[in-house]
Amino acid sequence: MGTIVGRTAFGVWGESAFGKRLLTPGAIDEGALEVYRHGSCAVLALVLHDLTGWTPGLFRPTIPVQRRYSYPDGAHRVIDAWWVHAAVLMPDFRVLDIAGPQSIDAVCDYWDDFEPNGPFSFQPVTDRQAFLNEIGTGWDSLDADRTLAESYALTLLAELEIRDGF
């Protein structure tokens, strides 16, 4: 699970499944792509849902993926994860995540290349609370990372408005 791990004069330290990355709020660069694809995607999906009302959803493998999570109490746990990525479903049936609007198939292909447990599918979740229930335990502090995620969500939505007229 990704999280804010510190602040500097140059940006915010975010954490992905691969380690810490220095992030510049709102700048969708390599660090943001890593943190919000491989750590904090659920926070971003929740913020995008709250801002747009678009349906959140989860990309799920056909068999569980083993994940190692670090929790605020310092504990580390390896669990079977029944989802690998979160995004929102746009009105035109594309999904929106940190990489911008994409077809569902394109995101499934990304995860098929990255994880051995595919194929993957996208499953919309009915509402905010159902989404929180689906992503499971360990995500109790989603709101702690909300301000940073909002900076990326607003960048994504501004680009959509300019490019696609949303």
QUILIN-V148136 format. One record per pair of residues at least 12 apart in sequence whose C-alpha atoms are under 7 Angstrom apart, sorted by sequence separation. I is the first residue (numbers start at 0). J is the second residue. D is the distance in Angstrom with one decimal. If there is no record, write none. Layout:
BEGIN
I/J/D + I/J/D
END
This chain:
BEGIN
1/13/6.8 + 2/14/5.5 + 10/22/5.5 + 11/23/6.4 + 65/77/6.5 + 66/78/5.5 + 107/119/5.4 + 1/14/4.9 + 10/23/4.9 + 65/78/5.6 + 66/79/6.3 + 107/120/6.4 + 1/15/5.0 + 10/24/6.9 + 65/79/4.6 + 66/80/6.2 + 0/15/6.9 + 64/79/5.4 + 65/80/5.9 + 63/79/5.3 + 64/80/5.1 + 63/80/5.3 + 64/81/6.7 + 15/33/6.4 + 63/81/5.0 + 103/121/6.8 + 15/34/4.6 + 14/34/6.0 + 13/34/6.5 + 16/37/5.6 + 60/81/6.7 + 15/37/5.3 + 16/38/5.7 + 59/81/5.9 + 60/82/6.4 + 15/38/4.4 + 59/82/4.2 + 14/38/6.8 + 58/82/5.6 + 59/83/6.0 + 57/82/6.1 + 58/83/5.8 + 58/84/5.1 + 57/84/5.8 + 58/85/6.2 + 57/85/4.5 + 56/85/5.7 + 57/86/6.5 + 56/86/5.6 + 55/86/5.8 + 56/87/5.8 + 55/87/4.1 + 56/88/6.9 + 1/34/6.5 + 54/87/5.4 + 55/88/6.1 + 53/87/6.0 + 54/88/5.3 + 53/88/5.9 + 53/89/6.0 + 1/38/3.8 + 2/39/6.6 + 0/38/4.6 + 1/39/4.5 + 0/39/6.2 + 48/87/6.5 + 47/87/6.9 + 44/85/6.0 + 44/86/4.8 + 44/87/5.7 + 40/84/6.3 + 41/85/5.2 + 40/85/5.4 + 40/86/6.9 + 36/84/6.9 + 44/96/6.9 + 64/116/6.5 + 62/116/5.9 + 61/116/6.6 + 60/116/5.9 + 61/117/5.8 + 99/155/6.4 + 60/117/5.1 + 61/118/6.1 + 60/118/6.0 + 61/119/6.4 + 60/119/4.5 + 59/119/5.3 + 60/120/6.8 + 36/97/6.9 + 58/119/6.2 + 59/120/5.5 + 35/97/6.0 + 58/120/5.4 + 59/121/6.4 + 58/121/4.4 + 57/121/5.6 + 58/122/6.3 + 32/97/6.0 + 56/121/6.6 + 57/122/5.4 + 32/98/6.5 + 56/122/5.3 + 57/123/6.5 + 56/123/3.9 + 70/137/6.7 + 0/68/5.9 + 55/123/5.9 + 56/124/5.0 + 0/69/7.0 + 54/123/6.4 + 55/124/5.7 + 54/124/6.6 + 54/125/6.7 + 54/126/6.8 + 55/130/6.9 + 42/141/5.7 + 46/145/7.0 + 46/148/6.8 + 42/145/6.7 + 46/149/6.3 + 43/148/5.3 + 47/152/5.9 + 42/148/6.6 + 46/152/6.9 + 43/152/6.7 + 24/147/6.0 + 27/151/6.9 + 25/150/4.5 + 26/151/7.0 + 24/150/5.6 + 25/151/4.4 + 24/151/6.7 + 25/154/5.8 + 3/144/6.2 + 2/144/6.4
END
